Amino acid sequence: MSFDYDLFVIGGGSGGVRAARVAAQEGAKVALAEEDRYGGTCVIRGCVPKKLMVFASEYSGMVEDAQAYGWDVKAGDFSWDAFKGKLHAELDRLEGIYRNILKNNGVESFDQRAKLADAHTVELADGTRKTAKHILVATGGWPTVPEFPGAELAITSNEIFHLDKLPESLLIVGGGYIASEFAGIMNGLGVKTTQFYRGPQILRGFDEEARGVIAEGMAEAGIDLQLNTNVTEMQAEGDKIRVTDTHGNTHLFDKVMYATGRAPNADNLGLEEIGVERGKGGAIVVDAYSQTGVPSVFAVGDVTDRVNLTPVAIREGMAFVETVFKGNPTSPDHELIPTAIFTQPEMGTVGLSEEDAAKQEAIEVYSTSFKPMQQAFAGRAQKVLMKLVVSKATRKVLGCHIVAPGAGEMIQLAGIAVKMGATKEDFDRTVAVHPTMSEELVTLKTPVRST
């Protein structure tokens, strides 16, 4: 049977574009459809603009530090208009790069929505149908807002980058990394920021000690962090929003941002009609090789809700090409993935939390918390944390957790050692780089506790 293409990709984010490009480089005839902007969540409404906002939000503290170090500098007013203009110009530039990657590798692009008509046919929004030997769904995820009275008044992380002006006050609802990152960002930009989280501590699922250090640092920076608190109702009141919380208290905010979860972006794609199974939260169910129950249809990235990180989606796309177009069955590796959370203070983590490690075996915990030299000299109170979770039996480092400026950069390198199976003694044998914060990782001699 002949097809229009060897591969048709639905979704122009990081995973889909990487798979399309690499498959085309292997000689496959490839097409890709994207209904919105090329680059996906990460480039257009996620990692990239968020990190640029993190940078912008940190400069107010840098000015204060510079003054403490003897520099005669004055803090000016932050211009949201000037920053937003440069931000969106940068996103336009990056989208152009993604488009050119496809074009330069001979991938045909369709700027419209696509859905599956059958196991080998894609139907575009204009009614055109294209056939393909293989179809890859890489449509990512989408932020959700729960149903409650006044929910329509909320914005999400999608809209935060497009505000006409910065609000004077903002409520962020949620306790995950997106909510906690934006709480730090908006607070740093001068917005009076409140964060509600229904649970007892933010960043559920991460190391308990690290979560505590981050929450303490956020509160010290001026964020009004209210735990065990949720929204029951919102009402418009003039140009503000009146929020009623679970304790019966009412608050007025200029804006309310919800960051309480993301759902796989897989609705109305024709999946169920052709027999593709969807699981918890609507995720596309795939096997170890990203193949659905329909042999010609594969899926990668957040739409599968396995590990929702951009570098993982890229790895899954590469593994798909290895499997389907290179004849080398490859399962993406989801173990020991280093991760950065750009809260303020920042966190880097790889491996098991102390709590999860203790559930599986006897462990030793090595950790230290202190004020880093640069910030301590300037009179800042925020502490950093360096922590290793070690197996008693094998001496392997099961987890490494860092809360500190530049933690994301540090964990990338520490992640290599942990992935290679380094032991505590391997860390000990490494000479310290002095004076640095990260030298504490190789000078932790005595466990603070063990199980």
Buried (B, 14 or more C-beta within 10 A) or exposed (E): EEBBBBBBBBBBBBBBBBBBBBBBBBEBBBBBBBBBBBBBBBBBBBBBBBBBBBEBBBBBBEBBBBBBEEEEEEEEEBEBEEBBEEBBEBBEEBBEEBBEBBEEBBBBBBBEBBBBBBBBBBBBEEEEEBBBBBBBBBBBBBBBBEEEEBBEBBBBBEEBBEBEEBBEBBBBBBBBBBBBBBBBBBBBBBBBBBBBBBEEBBBEEBBEBBBBBBBBBBEEBEBBBBBEBBBEEBEEEEEBBBBBBEEEEEBEBBBBBBBBBBBBBBEEBBBEEBEBEBEEEBBBBBEEBBBBEBEBBBBBBBBBBBBBBBBBBBBBBBBBBBBBBEEEEBEBEEEBBBBBBBBBBBBBBBBBBBBBBBEEEEBBBBBBBEBBEBBEEBEBEBBBBBBBBBBEEEEBBBBBBBBBBBBBBBBBEBBEBBBEEBBBEBBEEBEEEEEEBBBBBBBBEEBEEEE
